[in-house]
Amino acid sequence: MRLVIARCSVDYAGRLTAHLPSAPRLILVKADGSVSIHADDRAYKPLNWMSPPCSLKEGTGEEEGVWTVVNKAGEKLIITMEEILHDSSHELGVDPGLIKDGVEAHLQELLADRIETLGEGYTLVRREYMTAIGPVDILCRDAQGGTVAVEIKRRGEIDGVEQLTRYLELLNRDPHLAPVRGVFAAQEIKPQARVLATDRGIGCQVLDYNALRGIEDDKLRLF
């Protein structure tokens, strides 16, 4: 990972245009090719970013100090450096991924054993399918043989959708797996997370923990 702190301005040109005026900012260039620009607020959310696959070109000569990031759609993120205050690179290695709590780990195990919960004809490929950015909870195939990546959470929030989106971007580069679609599975899915998932073509599945464990609902029934 490369960390650059610089006074810079940023222009985005693509489906729309956006401009960040000159100010001190943190620029993260990750090993997966992504570039993101951060301010000293907004928690973890960047001001602007370019997701992989994309390329970074640092200008020389008359264009020295101008970084141009281009993605596969031809959209551009142009960073104009005025003063670089810090520039360092660090080798982080392969991340082991998020260690899930007991409920999430058990949900993953139960769903893998009852993969047909996702739909008739589904078959399990592998649990904890490793990628360069961490393990996908479940990789499976649907009734038509299509590849499906499943991210499992106890409580489904926007962060989980973002995590699955990153996995899908990476998995869809593998010709042996592509096209890969995603399913976001949780005991509870927040409305904002469902909207974001739907917008990105990711399916949502609410998991009934007791049903997966084979425990009957204790509510009174007429029949």
C-alpha positions in Angstrom: 0.0 0.0 0.0 1.2 3.5 -0.9 0.3 6.4 1.4 0.6 9.9 0.1 -0.3 13.0 2.0 -0.4 16.0 -0.3 -2.0 19.4 -1.0 -3.9 18.6 -4.1 -7.0 19.2 -6.2 -9.1 16.3 -7.7 -11.2 16.2 -10.8 -13.5 13.3 -11.8 -14.6 12.8 -15.4 -17.0 10.1 -16.3 -20.8 9.6 -16.1 -20.7 13.0 -14.3 -18.1 15.5 -13.3 -16.9 16.4 -9.8 -14.2 18.7 -8.5 -12.4 18.8 -5.1 -10.6 22.2 -4.6 -7.1 22.4 -3.3 -6.6 21.1 0.2 -4.4 18.7 2.2 -5.6 15.1 1.6 -4.5 11.5 2.1 -4.3 9.4 -1.1 -4.3 5.6 -0.7 -3.0 3.4 -3.6 -3.7 -0.2 -2.8 -2.1 -3.4 -4.3 -5.4 -4.2 -6.0 -5.0 -1.0 -8.1 -7.6 1.0 -6.3 -7.0 4.7 -5.6 -9.0 6.6 -3.0 -8.8 10.2 -1.7 -9.5 10.9 2.0 -10.0 14.0 4.2 -9.5 14.1 7.9 -13.1 13.4 8.7 -16.0 11.3 7.2 -14.7 8.3 9.1 -13.6 5.6 6.6 -15.5 7.0 3.6 -13.3 8.5 0.8 -14.1 11.8 -0.9 -13.5 10.2 -4.2 -12.1 6.9 -5.5 -11.5 4.6 -8.4 -12.2 0.9 -8.0 -10.1 -1.8 -9.7 -9.3 -2.7 -12.4 -7.7 0.7 -13.2 -4.4 2.1 -14.1 -2.4 5.0 -12.5 -0.1 7.2 -14.6 2.1 9.8 -12.9 2.8 12.7 -15.2 6.3 13.8 -16.2 7.8 16.9 -17.9 5.1 19.5 -18.3 2.6 17.2 -16.6 4.8 16.5 -13.6 2.7 16.3 -10.5 -0.5 15.2 -12.3 -1.8 11.7 -11.6 -4.3 10.2 -14.0 -6.3 7.2 -12.9 -8.3 5.5 -15.6 -10.7 2.5 -15.2 -12.0 0.0 -17.7 -15.0 2.2 -18.6 -12.6 5.1 -19.5 -13.6 7.2 -16.5 -10.8 9.4 -15.2 -9.7 10.6 -11.8 -7.2 13.4 -12.2 -5.2 14.4 -9.1 -3.1 17.6 -9.4 -0.4 17.7 -6.8 0.7 21.0 -5.4 2.9 19.9 -2.5 3.7 16.3 -1.4 4.1 16.2 2.4 4.6 12.4 2.8 5.1 9.5 0.4 5.7 6.0 1.7 5.0 2.4 0.6 4.3 -0.6 2.8 3.9 -4.3 2.1 0.9 -5.6 4.0 0.7 -9.1 2.5 -2.4 -11.2 2.1 -5.1 -10.2 4.7 -6.6 -13.1 6.6 -10.0 -11.6 6.4 -12.5 -10.7 9.0 -12.9 -13.3 11.8 -16.6 -13.8 12.2 -18.3 -14.1 15.6 -19.8 -17.4 16.6 -23.2 -16.8 15.1 -21.8 -15.8 11.7 -19.4 -18.7 11.6 -22.3 -21.1 12.5 -24.6 -19.5 9.9 -21.9 -20.1 7.3 -21.6 -23.7 8.3 -25.3 -24.3 8.4 -26.0 -22.6 5.0 -23.2 -24.6 3.4 -24.9 -27.8 4.7 -28.3 -26.6 3.5 -27.2 -24.7 0.3 -30.6 -25.4 -1.2 -31.9 -22.6 1.1 -30.7 -20.2 -1.6 -32.8 -21.9 -4.3 -33.6 -25.3 -5.8 -30.7 -26.8 -7.6 -27.9 -24.9 -5.8 -24.7 -26.8 -5.1 -21.8 -26.0 -2.9 -18.4 -25.3 -4.5 -16.4 -24.3 -1.3 -16.6 -22.5 2.0 -14.0 -19.8 2.7 -13.0 -19.5 -1.0 -9.8 -17.6 -0.8 -9.1 -14.5 -2.9 -6.2 -12.0 -2.9 -8.3 -9.7 -0.6 -9.7 -12.3 1.8 -12.0 -15.3 1.8 -15.5 -15.4 0.3 -17.8 -17.0 2.8 -19.4 -19.4 0.3 -18.9 -20.1 -3.4 -21.6 -22.1 -5.0 -23.4 -22.7 -8.3 -27.1 -22.2 -9.1 -29.4 -24.5 -11.0 -28.1 -23.2 -14.3 -24.4 -23.7 -13.4 -23.7 -20.0 -12.8 -21.2 -19.1 -10.1 -22.6 -17.4 -7.0 -20.6 -15.7 -4.2 -22.3 -15.4 -0.8 -21.4 -13.0 1.9 -22.9 -13.9 5.3 -23.5 -11.5 8.2 -25.5 -11.6 11.4 -26.7 -8.1 10.7 -26.5 -7.0 7.1 -25.4 -3.4 6.7 -23.8 -1.3 3.9 -20.3 -2.4 4.9 -21.1 -6.0 4.1 -22.5 -5.0 0.6 -19.3 -3.1 -0.1 -17.2 -6.1 1.0 -19.1 -8.4 -1.3 -18.8 -5.9 -4.2 -15.0 -6.0 -3.9 -15.1 -9.8 -4.0 -17.3 -9.8 -7.0 -15.0 -7.3 -8.9 -12.1 -9.7 -8.3 -13.9 -13.0 -9.0 -15.3 -11.7 -12.2 -11.8 -11.3 -13.6 -11.3 -15.1 -13.4 -12.5 -16.6 -16.7 -13.1 -20.0 -15.0 -15.7 -18.4 -12.7 -17.2 -15.5 -14.6 -19.8 -14.3 -14.7 -20.2 -14.3 -10.9 -23.2 -12.9 -9.2 -23.6 -12.1 -5.5 -26.0 -12.9 -2.7 -25.9 -11.0 0.6 -27.3 -13.2 3.3 -28.0 -12.2 6.9 -30.5 -12.7 9.7 -31.5 -9.1 9.4 -30.8 -6.8 6.4 -30.9 -3.0 6.9 -33.1 -1.1 4.4 -30.1 1.0 3.2 -28.0 -2.2 2.6 -30.8 -3.8 0.7 -31.2 -0.7 -1.6 -27.5 -0.6 -2.3 -27.3 -4.3 -3.0 -30.3 -4.2 -5.3 -28.7 -1.2 -7.2 -25.6 -3.3 -7.7 -27.4 -6.4 -8.9 -26.7 -8.3 -5.7 -29.5 -10.6 -4.3 -30.5 -10.5 -0.7 -31.4 -13.5 1.4 -32.8 -13.3 5.0 -31.6 -16.3 7.0 -33.7 -18.0 9.7 -31.1 -19.3 12.2 -33.5 -21.6 13.9 -34.8 -23.0 10.7 -31.3 -23.7 9.4 -30.6 -25.5 12.7 -33.7 -27.6 12.2 -35.6 -26.1 15.2 -39.3 -25.7 14.7 -40.9 -22.3 15.2 -42.6 -22.2 18.6 -45.4 -20.0 17.5 -48.9 -21.4 17.7 -50.2 -22.7 14.3 -53.8 -23.4 13.2 -52.7 -26.3 11.1 
